[in-house]
Amino acid sequence: MAPKFKDGETVASFNGKWISYSHTVVAYAAFLGALIVGCYLHYHKIVQNEYYGYPDEWFPSVSATIGDRYPERSVFMVFIAITSGPRFALVALWYVLTRRPNSTLPKFIAAVGIFRTLTCGGWTYVTSTDDHDWHDIFMISYLVATLPWTLGCLALSPRNATALKYRKIFAGAFFGTLVPLIYFFIQHKVHHVAGAYTTYAFFEWSLVLLDVAFDAVTVVEFENFEIVVKDVRGISRGNKAADAVLEKQKNKEVGQVFAGGFSWPGFFDALADVYNGFAFWSMLTSLGLLVWYFPLWHMGISGYEVMVMCTVSPFLLGIKPLRYLIVSNIRICHLLSLAGSLSFLAKSPENRLFSAGFGVWMACLSWAATFFAERSQPHRLEARISAFSIGLLASSIAKFAFWTNNPVWPIMHGPNGGWNKVGFVLAFLAIIRSTRYTASSGADLPPPGPTKGSSTLAGLGLAGLFFAMHSLLSDSSTMILWVWEGFPVRGPLAVPHGAYTLIAMGLGLCIGLFAPGFARSWAFYGIGSIGAAVLTTYSHWFGYYGALTVAIYTMAIAPPFISNAIRHNPAGTFGLGFLVYNFLVLAHVWVVAYAFVPGGPLMREHTDWVMTATMLFIGCGVFSATSQQTATPTIKKYKDKVSPAANKQRSYYLYILFGLELLAVSIAYLRFPSYNYTPYHPEEKAVTAGIWTIHFSLDNDMWSSERRMRDVIQELELDVVGLLESDLQRIIMGNRDTTQFLAEDLGMYVDYGPGPNKHTWGSALLSKFPIVNSTHHLLPSPVGELAPAIHATLDMYGEMVDVFVFHSGQEEDPEDRRLQSEYLAGLMRETPRPAILLSYLVTKPLEGNYNTYVGEKSGMRDVDPSDWDRWCEYILYKGLKRTGYARVSRSTITDTEIQVGKFVVGQPEGTNDFISEDQVAPGLRFPALFRGEGVRGHRYHVFDEPRYFA
């Protein structure tokens, strides 16, 4: 029924299309007006960037055009302010056009439209000069909100073929333009390609034009609106005898929408459920890291490794009375699992491990019992599985935001950036809310339909699923480092492309929820297996396409696998699944730790075996799930039985999933590196180079040590530093990457070195100088552990200098070390450029392999031949003037000191004669901070002061 309006005189009216016209014209006037004025008054200034100017760059970017220069900035601000009126009117009219009873999407899109308008004002009136952080926050918020606005408008678009056609064209062109936009931005920012920023600017302007054009299409629908202004009180005629109150409209939609629409309590239930899943994955991913501390410091099997078996607690659910007790008290079990979240309070590493282990024991037991309790209600079970899977995504995003450390891990606390207390409080509140009730209060309620398939095969499927989720998806950079092969960049980077992995995970979960039949099918299994093979055998972008396929497939099979497994006895599925998962975890470590474990050589360098086993176990799960599918109703029939309440419940989890994906994109934007790095003393053409064995970024007290490392590297003013024992991308090491934090915080380029699928303990290179090229080497190691090396060419003040970072094999394998010395000597001898070696050689000065590394065989000189007290770390050089050498104590960060050499580029090598510090230019002196007692346990030691050379 049409709404009734109070009678009155029409004093003005106009067609709704003029709102679209005015919005389009004024918006274009703002940008194009600023462009015309800027080019006329400040052309050479606005085409200039940090690397090039006219004529290499000849077209300005949007940001340069509408930036801080007067008067173009004022032109833009005035017109964009005028645009706000039509903009708000456009959003309001679109809501009126698309609103429907029992639909929350129009309200959501209207809210997004208002949010975009406000954030546009934010980045317009707060420039990067005024406040760089807030300008970026407003800008990225605007860009992120563009995605739901565009997709929402497409979804709500009325059935008008012309309007829909142009919306699809403009939206497709908009999102398609993002790909070359990012490519040319990286060409400019990373590779410093002349003219790349001009090409980038054209795509940036295209985005602006397409964004406004997308909203201009509303003119097609708005021409059907007539906007009328009525004088219902006779004010325009001076009549004061008008009615005091307007008649209420009938058939209002507001009540109807809220009656069957969005519910905040339901949303908070889903949010609490997801956070409970986040807490589970945070605890599980921390366990291996805590276990690793002990064999690391014992240099062999310590006995604490048995704690990895904490995950097998679901076996207890095989005891029926105990299962009844656990399911009846599921809240208490979840609360007891928070012992893992509180383990950071334990000062002793042993106590921290035991409390975290108990937390993981209870968490695995609680989640298996939760799934079992919900198995009689498919929609509630789906909600728990969604929370479990989205919890993994949330954990990965937290690590993406915190440079691969989860802020609630037990290795984190206040001094190193931990959010443990906040995490515990949120987990406690989430458990209280999410465990208020379950479908079963202890009763063994069966799932609907007959149960088919093998419980053993279902358990093996869970083993493969859990291991793939943990080993490959618990950090967004893990699979990126699998395909990393050094500079120049030929594949994805941890930032920003880690967001691609996170988006692929979300897409996979949606497939599992909306197309479970396809997710459990053999055809999809074949696709997932091909992706795993591509990831394992290829590098660069092609290998990463396999990684994205694996991410999608792994998340997609979680709903059907867990739904199938819980139909059987949970002890035989979840208990067996976690047990086999543990063996996969050990195999995952054995492939690189083969030199330290019984029977290790059998697994040496066989990541391919581990991947094959993972996919075979997943295949077992597919076999069991497809057997069950034949005994249940078809997908169509199942969908027909899904109630509106179940659909609404699912929507809350999808809202959270979508919000997390937007957060991931925002983090990728905010973390994108600046690549404007400069060395500490360019006036002297000085290079300060260091070598440090960082012991996997765990200090003596089991705390993450990145921030302490950052401080000493910065205070030593290291322009180039080699890090050894730096590959942390395994379950047992937390799937971390220390170099991300160090590189971003210190402003340095980084080469991670041989990736986790190369079976080394890792070598990495951080540099203030651009890395022109780098090659990764695995040196001859017929018996012992693999020896990694990086051969990088750096642009030091316009001169190409080679830097080698190398970790030799262990003391027990002399033949390995001899072969490695000859291989590396050959590399250093063959380079015609000046060179620096930052290394761990395991030899005594002037003896044995030392004479292969130093002398005619390599062409290299020792940074200080008189330093007799060395066994591991050495710095060698050629073609540079060596001016100083120092040894700095490690404090409690690791087990190895820092060795530092100072060099000058473009000068002859010099002599081994010592000189006093007052004969050295100030820019070539070592910091006085580390003299005497030093700072925070770091001081010059062995010689108690630096050495300088003529």
N, C-alpha and C positions, 0 to 999 in steps of 0.2 A: 504494500500500500504506500502510495506517495506521502511524504511528510506534509503536514499542514502548517502553513505559515500565517502569521498574523497579517491581516490586511494592512496595507500601507501604500504610500505613493512611491513609485520607482523614481529615484532622483538621478541614477547613473547606471549604466550597464556597458559591458564590453565582452568580447569573445575571449575565451580562455587561451586561444593560440597566441595572443599578444604577450602573455607571460613567458611563453617559450621564446618568442622572438626577442623580447627585451633581454632575457637572460643570455641568449646566445650573442646578441650584438654587443652588449656591455662587457661580457666576459672576454670576447675576442678583442674588444677595444682596449681592455686592460693590458693584455699581453702584447698585442701588435703595436699599441701606442708606445709602450715602453721600449719595444724593439726599434721602432723608427726613431724615437728621440735618442736612445742610446747610441745607435749607429751614427746618427748625425753629429752628436756632441763628443762621444768618447769611444769611437770605433776601435782604435788600437788598444785601448785599455781593457775593453770588455772581451776582446778576442784573445787576450794574453792569459795564459795559465802558468802553472808552476814550472813547466818545462819548455814551452815554446810560445812564440808570439807570431805576429804577422811577418811574412806571408805563409809560414807553415800552418798556422791556424788562422782562418779567415771568416769564420761564422761563430757568433757568440752562443753560449749555452743559455738556457732559461734562467738559471740562478745568477749568472753574471749579468744578464740584462735587467732583471728586476731587483738587483741587489741594493747596495748601499749608496750608489752614486745619485746625486741630485742633478737634474729633476726627474729622470726616468723612474726612480723609485717612487716619487710622489705621484707621477702619472698612473703607475700601476696601482698604488694604494687607493687613490681616489676612485678609480673605476671598479676595483674589486670590492670596495665598500658599497658602491651603488649596486653591484651585482647581487649583494646579499639579500636585498629585498625580493627581487624576482626569484632568487634561489629558494628562499623559505617558502614562497608562494608555490613554486614548482613542486617542492616536496609535499606540501599540503594537498595540492590538487591530485598528485599521483596517488596519495593515500586514499582520497575520496573516490578516485577512479577504480582502485584495485581492492578495496576492503570487502571482505566477505564474512558472513556469519561463521563462527567456530574456526576461524583461521587467524593464527598469530603472525604469519609471515608478513602481511602488509604493515602491521605495527612495527615489526622488527626492522623492515626496510626503511620505513619512515624515520625510525630512530637513528638508523645508520646514516640516512640523508642529512638529518640535523647535525649529527656528530661530524660528518665530513665538512659541512659548512662552517662549523665552529673551529675545527682544526685548520681549515684553510685560512681563517682569520688569524689563527695562532702563528703559522709559519710566514704569513704575510707581514704582520706587524711586529713580530719578534724575529729579527734577522740573525744570521749566524754571528754577526759582529756584536749584536746586543747580548745574546746568550746562546752560544753554540749548541749546548745540550738541549735546551727547550726548543730551539728551532728544529733540531733533528727529531725530537720527540713528536712535535706537531706534524712535521713533514711525513715521517714514517707512518704515523697514525692515519693521516689522510690517504696515503698510498695503500695501506693495508685495508682500509675501509672501502676502497674502490672495488675490491674483489666481491664482497657480499652485495654491494650496491648494484654492480653490473649484473651479477648472476641473479639477484633477486628481481631486478626489473625484467630480465628475460623470462624468468619463471612466471611473473605476474602479468606480463604483457597481454593485453586483450587480443582477441582473435582478429587482428588486422594484418593482412598479409604484407602490406607495404611497410608498416611500422616495424613488424617483426623482422622483415628482410633487412632493413637498414640497421636495426639494432644488432643483429648478428654480424653484419659486415663491420660495423664500427667496433663492436666488442672483440671480434676475432682479430681485426687489425691492431687494436690496442694491445692485447695480450701477445700477439705475434711480434709486435715491435719490441717487446721487452727482451727477447732473445738477442737480437743484434745490438740493442742498447747496452746490455750487460757485457757482451763480447767486446765492443769498442771501448767501453769504459775500462775493462781490464787491459786492453791493448794500450790505452793511455796511461793508466795508473801503475800497472805492473811492468809492462814492457817498454814504456816511454816511447811509443811509436809516434813520430811526427805526423800531424794531420788527423790522428785518430779521434782527438777530442772534437774536431769540427764535424766529423761523421757522426760521432755520438750526439752532438748538439742537434743535428737534423732529426735524429730519432727521438730526442727529448722533446723537441718542438712538436713532432708528430703526435706524441702522447698527449700533449696539451690540446691540440686541435681535435684529436679523436675523442678525448674525454668530454669536451664541450659539445661536440657533434652528437655523441651518444644521447645526451640529455635533450638536444635540439629536436630529436625525433618525436618528443612528446607533442609537438605541434599538430601531429596527425590526429591524436586522440583528443587533445584539448580544444580543438575547433568545434567539438560537440558540446562543449560547456559554454554557458552564458553566465557571466558573473554579474549579479544584480545587487545594487545598493538601494535599500528601501528605507524610507523615513516612516517608522511605525508609530512615532509619537508626535508627528507634525512639527518637529523642531525646525525643519527648513522653512515652515510657514509661520513659525512662532506660536504653534498650538501647544498649550501646556496641559490640555485635558486628555492626554493619551493614557492608555492602559498602563498600570504599574507593573504588572507581571505578565510575561509571555506565556502562552499556552504550551504545556509540555508536549514534546513530540512523542508520537507513538512508535512502537516497533524499533526502539533504539537498539543498535548492534553491540554497544559496549558491554552490557550485561551478558548478552549471548556469547560474545567472544571470551570473556573471562570465565564463563560457566564451563565452557568446554575447551578452553585454551591453555595458555601457559600457567603453570603453578610453581610459585617460588619454593614451597616445601618440597615438591617433587624434584625440582632442580637441585636443591641443597642435598637431598638424599643421594642423588647421582654424584654430586661433587664430592661428598664424603666417601662414597664408595670408591671413586677414582683415586682419591688421596690415600685410601687404605691400600689400593693396589700400588701406588707410588711408594708407600712405606715398605711394602713387601719387596719390591725390586731394589729399593735402596739397601735394604738389609742383605738380600741375597748377593748383590754385586759387591758388597763390601767384605764378605766372608773370605773369599779367596785371597784378597789383598792382605788381610790380617794374617792368614795362614802363611803367606809367602814371606812375611817378615822373618820367620824363624829359620827356615832353611837358608835364607839369604845371609843371615848373620852366623849360622853354624857352618856355612859352606858345604852343605850336604843334608841328608835326611835328619830331621830333628825329632820326629815323633809327633809333633803337633799337627802334621799333615792329616792325621786321622779325623780332625775336626771338619774336613770337607764332607764327611758322612752325616753331618747334622741334618741334611735335607731328607733323609729317609724316614722321618717320623711318621708319614702317612701309613706306614706298615701297621701302626698301632690301631688304625681303623678296621683292621681285619678281625679284631676282638670285639664281638658284638656288644657286650655290656660297656666296654670302654668307649666304643663308638657312640653309644647312646648318651653316655656321660659327657663326652666332648661336644656333640651336636646340641645337647641341652644347655650347655654352658659356653656357647661359641664366643660370647662377648668376653668372658674371662680369658679364654685362650688367646684371643686377639690382643687383649690388654697385656697378657704375659709376654707376648712377642715384642712388646716395646722395650724389653730389656736390651734388645739390640740397639735401639735408638738412644738409650741412656748409657751405653757402654763407653762413650767418649769421656765420661766422668772418671773412669778407672785410669789411674796413672800408670800402673804396671801393664806392659804389653800382654803378659799372660792373662791377667784378669780381664783385660779388654777383649781378648780373643774368646775367652770362655763365656762372657756375658753376651757377646755378639753371636756366638755359636748357639747359645740357648735361645736367643731371639729368633734366629733362622729356624731352629728346630720347631718352635711354637708357630712361627709364621707359615711354614709349609704344612704343618698339621692343621692349622686353622683354615687355610684356604681350601685344602682338600675337603675338610669337613663342611665348609660353607657351600662348596659346589654340590656335595652329596645332599645337604639339607634342602637345596633348591631344585633337585632333579625332578621332582613331581610337577613343577610349574615351569614349563619351557621359557616363558617370557621373563620370569625372574632369574632363571639360570642364565639366560642370554645377558641380562643386565650385569650379573656378577662376572661373566666372562669378558664383557665389554670393559668393566672396571679394571679387571686384571690386565687386559691388553693395553688399554689406554694408560694404565699405571706405568707400564714399561716405556711407552712413548713419553710420558711426563718425566720419568727418570732420565731419559736420554736428552730431553730438552733442558732439564736442570743442568746436566753436564755440559751441554752446548753453551749455556749461559755462563757457567763457572769454569770454563777452560778445561773441560773433561774431568773435573772433580765434582762429585755429588756433595753439595754443601752440608748434608746431614750424615755423611759417613763417619765412622768412628775414628778415622785418621784426621778428621777436621775438628777444629775448635776455634774459639774466638780469634786468637793471634794469627791464624793462617786462613781466615776468611770463612770459617764454618758458621752455619745457621742451625746448629744442633738443637738449641733450646726452643727456637721457633718451630722447628720440624717436629719435635716431640709433642709440643702443645697441640699443634694442628693434627698430628696423628691420633692423639688421645681423643680429641673432640670428634674426629672423623669416625673412629671406632665406636664411640658412644652412640653416634647417630646412625651409622650404617648397620649396626648389629641390633637395632631395636627389636627386630622380628625376622624370622625366616619362615619359609613355607613349611618346614618340619621342625617341631620342637623336640626332637629326639626320636620320633616315630620313623620307622623305616618305610617311608612312602615310596612306592615304585614309580618310575617314570612312565609316561603314557606309551601304550603300544608294546609289542613284544620286543625282547632284547635278543639281538643276533650278533654274530661276530665273535672274535676271540678277545678275551680280556688281556691276554699276554701281548697280542699284536697291538692292542690299543695302548698298553703301557709302553711298549717300545716306540710307538708313534709319539707319545708324550715326551719320551726321552729325547728324540730327535728334535721335536718342537722346542722344548725348553732350552736345549743346548744351542740351537740356532738363534733363538731369541737373545740368549745371554752372550754368546761369543761374537755375534755379528751385529746385533741391533742395540745393545746396551750403551753404545756410544756412536754418535753420528759420524765420527771420523775414522772408525776402524776399517771399514771396507774401502774408504778413500785411500788410506795408507797401504792397503793391499795392492792397489794399482799405481801407486806413486813410484816414479822412476827418476826423479830429479829434474833439474832445469835444462833447457827451457821448459816451461809448463806445457804439458801435452795432455793433461787430464784434469780431473776435478781437484779442488783445494778444500781443505777442511772447513775453511770459511771463504766464501759463503755457501759452498755446495753441500755442506752438511745438512742444510735445510731440505735439499732434494731427497736425501735419505729419509728424513722425518716425514716429509709429505708422502713419500712412497709407502711408509709404514701405515699412515692413516688411510690411504687409498686401499691398501690390502685389507685392513680391518673392515672397511665398508663392503668390500667384496664378500668377505666371510659372513657378514651379517645379512646382506641383501641377496646374495646368491650362494647359499651354503652348498647347494647341489653341485655347482660348478667348482667351488673351492675344494670339495673333497674328491673331485673327479680325477681319473687317470690322465686325462688330457692336460689338466692344469698341473698335475704332478710332473708331467713331461716338460712343461714350460719351466717349472721351478728347477728341475734337474739341469736343463740346458743353461739356465742362469747361473747355477752353482758351478758348472763346468767352465763357463766363460769367466767368471770371477776368479777361479783358481788358476787358470792357464793364461789369461791375457792381462795386459796392462793398459794404462791410459784410459781414454773415454770408453773404448769398447769394453774393457774389463769392468768399468763402472756401470755400464748398461746391464751387465750380468748381475752386479751388486743390487741395482734397483729392482731387478726381477726377483732376486732372492728376498729382498725386503718386503715386496708386495706379497709374494707367495707365503712367506713364513707367517706374516700377520693374518693372512686370509684363512689359513688352516686352523688357527687357534679356536674359533667358535665351533666348527664341526668336530674337531678332535676332542676338545674337552667335553662337549655335549655327548659324544659317543662314549668316551671313557667313563663318565660318571654313571652310566647305565649299569656298569659292572661293579663288583666289589672294589672300593677305592684303594684297598691295600694292594690288590693285584694290578691296578693301573697306575695310580699316583705313586705308590710305594716303589713299584718296579721301575716306573718312569724316572723317578729321582735317583734311584740306585744306578741305573744305566747311564743317566746323565752325568753322575759323578765319575764314572769310568771314562766318559768322553772328555770331561774336564781334565782328568789326569793325562789322557792321551794328547790332549791339546797342549799340555806343558811338556810332556815327554819328547815331543818332536824337536824341541830346542834344548831341553835340559838333559838330553840323553847321556851326557858325559858324567852325570852326577847321580844317576838312579840305576838300580838293578835292572838288567835287561833293556836299558835305554837304547843301545845301538839298533835294536829291532825297529824302533819308531823313528830313527834319525831322519829328519828332513821329510817327513811324510805327512804334511798337511793335507795332501791329496787323499790319503787314506782316511783321515779324520772326516774330511768333507764327504767322501763316498759313504762312510759308515753313517753319518748324519742323515744323508738322503735315503739310504736304505732303511733306516729306522722309521723315517717319515713315511716311506713306502709301506711299511708294515701298518702304520696308522691309517693310511689311505685304504688298504685292503680291509681292515676292520670296519672303517666308517662306511665304505661302499656296501659291505655286507649288511650293515644295519639299515642302510637307506632302502634296500629292497623290501624291508619289513615294516616301513613306516609310510604314512601318506605322502603323496607327491608334494612338491614344493607349493604348487598352486593351491592344493587343498589346505595345506598348512597356513598359507597366507590368508585364506578365506576365514580361518578360525581365529586369527589374531584380532584381539579386541581393540577398540579405540584407546583404552587405557594402556594396553601394551605398546601400541604405536607411540603414544605420548611419552611413555617411559623411555622408549628407545630414542626419541627425539632429544631428550635431555643429555644423554651420553654423546649424541652427535653434536649438540651445541658445544659441549666441553671439548670434544675432539677438534671441532672447527676452531674454537678459541685457542687451543694449544698450537694448532698449525699456524695461525696468524702470529702467535707469540714467537714461534720458531723463525718465521720470515723476518720479524722485527729484530730478533737477536742477530740474524745473519747480516742485516743491514747495519746495525749499530756496531758490530764487531769487524766490519770490513776494514782491512788495514789501510793506512794512509800512504805507505811507500814513499815517504819524504824524509828518509833517514839520513843523518849526517854523522861522521865520526867525531870523536871527542876533541881531537886536536888537528884540524885540517890545515892550520897555519904552518905547522911543522911537517906536514905530509907524514904524520906519525901513524903507526899501526901497533896497537897493543893486542897481542894474541895470547890466549890461554888454553890450557887443557885441564879437564876435570872429569874424574870418574864419579858419577853422581849416585851410584848405588840405587837406581830405580826410584829416586825421589822419595824415599822413606828415610827419615833421620833415625838417630840412635834410639829415640823414644817412641818410634812408630807414628810420628806425625808427618803429614805431607810437607815437603820441604821447599816447594817452588818459590814461595815468597822470601824465604831466607836466602835461597840461591840468588834470586833477583837482586836483593840488596847488596850482596858482596860483589856480584858481577858489575853492578852499576858503580859501586864505590871504587872498584879497581879500574874503572874506565876501559873495559875490554871492548875493543872494536870487533874482534873475531874470537870466538871461543868454540872449541870442540868439546862435545859432551859424549861420554861413553857410558855403557850400561844404561841406555836411555830408551830402549824399546819396551813400552809398557802396555802394548795393545794385545794383551791376553787376559783371560778370565782371572788368572792367578795374580795379575798385577793391576786389576781394576779397569782394564781397557781405557787407559789414560794416555795423554800426550803432554808431557811437561813443556815441550818446546812451544806449544801454542801460547801459553801464558807468558813465558819469557820473551818470545819474539814480539808479542803485542805490547807488553808492558815496557820493554826496553827499547822498542822501536828498532827491530832488526829483521833482516831477511832470514829465512830458515830453510834448511834442507833436512828433513827427518832422517835421511839415510835409508839403507835397505829396510823394506817394510816387514811387517810381522809374518808374512808368508815366506820370508827369506831365511827364517830359522837362525837369527843371531840375537845377541843380547843388546845390539843396537849401537849406532854411532850417529851423532847429529852435528850439524854445523849452524851456528848463529853468526850473522855478519851485519855490520853497519854498512858494508859496501854491497852494491848489487851483485848477485850471483848470476854471471853470464851463462855458465854451463856447469853441469855437475854430472858425474858418472858414478854409479855404485858398483863396488867390487866385492866379491866373496873370494877371499884368498885361499890358496891350497890348504886343505885341512883333512888329510886322509884318515886321521885317527880321532883327534880331539874336536872341540867345539869350533863352529865356523867363525872366521875372523872377518869382520866387516870393515870396509874402507870407503871413504868418500874422496873423490878427486874433483875438486871444484875450481873453476876459474872465476876470480873476482876482479871487478873493475875498481882498482884502488887509485884514486886521483888521476884517472885517465890512462893508467898503465895496467895491463893484464898480469895478474899474479895468481899462481896456483897454490891452493891450500889443500893439504891432505889431512884427513882425520882417520885414525887407524887404531884398532884394538887387536893386539896379537893374541894367539892362543895361550892356554895356560901352561904352567911350569912343567906339568907331567908329560908333555908331548914335545920333546925337543926337535923331532924331525918335522913336525908341523911348523914350528917356529922358524926353522931353518929355511924351509920352502917359502914361507911367508916373507921372510926378510929378502930373499932373492927376487920374489915377485914385486914387492914394493920398491926395492932398489931400482929395478928396471923401469917402473913407472916414473920415478923421480928423475932418473938419468935421462929419459927420453923427452921430458918437457924442456923446451927452449926458454921458457919464461922463468922469472924469479919464483921461488917456491918456499912454502913453510910447511913443515910436518908437525902436527899436533897428535901425539901418539901415546900408546901404552905398549911398551916393547918387551917387558919381562926379560931383561938382560942387565948385566953389570957394565958400567962404563969401561971402555977400552978393551973389553973381552968378548969373545965369541961373535954372536950375530951383530953386536954393536958395530963391528968393523965392516959389516955389509951395509948397514944403514948409513954409516958415516964414512966418508972417504971417496976414493975414485970410483967405486962400484955404483954409487948413487949420485955423486956430485954434491952431496949435502954436507954442511958443517953443523957441529953441535953448538947449541946456544951458549953453553959454558962447559968446555971440556974438563975444567978443574973440579967440577962438582962430582965428587966420588960417591956421594950418598944417595944414589938413585938405583932403582930396580924396575920400576914400572913406567912412570911418566917421563917422556922426553920431548923436547922441542928442537927441531932441526930446521936449517934454512939454507938458501943460496940466492945470490943476486940481489940481496938487500943489505943495508947497513944495520947491523944489530947494535943497539945502544944500551940495552939493559936487560936484566934477568932477575926474577924474584921467586921465592917460594912462600906461599901463604897457607897458614894452618887452616884446617877444615872446620874447626869447632865441633859440634855434634851433628853436623848435617850428613856426613857420609864417612867412609873409612879412608879416604884419599885426599891429600892436599891439592891445592891449586898451584900450578906452575905457570908463570907469565913471562913472556918475552916482549921487548919493545924494539920496533924496527922503523927505519925511515925508507920510504919508497923513492927510487930514482938516484940513490947514492951507492958507491961501491961498498963491498962487504966490511972493510975495516979490519982491525986486529983484535987479538985476545988480551990486549993490555988493559988493566983496570985504571979507571980514573975516578976522581972524587965527584960527588954530586954537584958541587958548585961549578964544575966545568961543563955541566949538562944544561941545555936550554930548559926553561920551566915546563914547556909542553912535553918534554921527554922524560920527566921525572916521575917516579912512582908516588902515589898518594902517601902523605905523612900520617894519615889516619891509622895505618896498620903498624906503626912503630911502637916499640915498648910492649905494653899489654894489649895494644890493638883495640878492637871494638867487637863486642859480642862473641869473643872467643877466636876471632880472626886476627892474626898478627904475622909479621915476617918472622920466619923461624929457620932453623938450620944455620943460616948465616946471620940471623937477627937483623938483617937490613938488606936492601936490594944491592945488586952489583951493576956497575956501569962500565961501558967499554969505549975505547977510543975508536 
